[in-house]
Each structure stands twice: as structure tokens, then as C-alpha cells.
Amino acid sequence: MAKKKTVKKKTVKKQLKKTPAKKSAKKIKQQKALIRAIKTPERFFKIDFGRYGGEVAMGEITEAQYNYWADRDQSEFEEHMNMADWGEDHQDETYKQVPAEAKFTKPFFEYGDICHMSGPEFSDGQYMLISEVDKNGQALQDDDGNFLEDRQVDMKDFKKLGAKVKCVAEHNSGSKSCKDKFYMFGQYFNKGGWYTPEPIKTGPAGFDFKKMEINYENCDGFRVFNEFTYDGESHYLEEDSTGKSSAFYVGAGDDV
């Protein structure tokens, strides 16, 4: 009588050993989730966006202002706008010699009837930092006394994670907002962070990107937002940054 092969028996034994282990691990995970849900039915998160952003404004100007500055070096116009911002004590002869009909007399952000936005830039390479905190915004520790690790997510992955991201306005020479207009573009480009001043409250499952919505405006290539919505509630961002550079120029929309 031929001997029975033992390979199948060994395979069965291995399967029998693995199956209960997998079920046990899954059950333990479910139990831990249930315990956490009971202990912490509400969780809180602080959100930070970084590392670049700033303030941008675009506003309608006169044809005389456009004609005077359009053919001049951009650095001249940047210096002129800086002096307009700083006030009379910093306005030298170069500023004073500009014809009255071409002169800018207000800070750039007051020329914002087309758009005026301030916040983080929405682009690849930018990120969002998610930090779990208590209801007062203080850092949390695990059962071993270690601070909970932050979660960093690249903006390019937002849509893949389920967030709704939408451009709600375009502002450039070909856009409807600039059509038939001469306009000024001004921007301060900053480095730092933009954060939620108050923690965001979630259920026991934690932060869910499917409940997040970001609407940004594209201001001649600078895509910026100053708030986002989570689970139907708007969260405005505060800024902690330092200036890196600025840009000022004039432009003309289609059909002027």
C-alpha cells in the first residue's frame, strides 16, 4: 500500500494555525477601536498648511496708468508701489516725478476690486499637517506618555484621498473678470504656515478627507485659498509667516 503524502497535511496544519491568528488580530483591532470610540467619542485636530503662500490683489486701473508703466522695467513699478505703500515719508523724487495721472497713491491691497486673497498656495509640493489635540488645542500623549505623531499629507494627494478641490475663479488677461479692463497685479510671497486657530471636532474615526472641501482662486497663476470646509463647517486660516519676495505689474484684459 502506497504511503500517503504528508505535504497536504503540513499545508492544512499551517492554514489551521494562520486562520485563527488572523481572526484574532482582526478582533483585537476591532475591540481597540470600540474601546477608543467609547472613551473618546469626540476627537480634535489642529490643521496647518505650509510652507508658502501670501497675499495677492488685482484691481482695475486707468488707461493712463497702464500706458505709463507697461513699457517700463518691472522693478521701477515695484519700487513705485512700495513707496505708495510706505507713505509720504519714504517717497523720493523718483516717485514724485511720476505724472499725476499715472501715479499709484494707495497700497497694492487697496486695488483689489478684481480679487484680493490671502492664504496658502494650493500647489504640488505644498502640504497639510494634521495634529491630534485635546479640546483646548493641547498636544495629546499615548498610553506610554509619548506625544502622538503628526500626519503630513501632500496637497497633490488630496483628491485621491477623497477631498473636494475646486477652482472657483480665474483672474488673468483672458478671464471674464479682467475683460475690457486695465489692471494691476500685486503680490507678497511669504514663507511659513497657515493654521486653524480652533481645533476641528470629529467623531471617533478621526479626520476624514471625504468631508473636506477647498475652493481656491487662480490669480494669474497664483492659486490661493483662505479657508476650507470640513463636514459642512467653514474654518478660516490665520497666518504665521515671513515675507520672501514681492511682485507688481500692470496688465490688460482681452478686448480693451
Helices and strands as residue ranges (DSSP letters): H 7-39, E 43-61, H 63-70, H 74-86, G 88-90, H 93-96, G 108-110, E 115-120, E 127-133, E 151-154, G 155-157, E 164-171, E 182-195, E 200-202, G 209-211, E 212-219, E 222-224, E 227-230, E 233-236, E 238-252
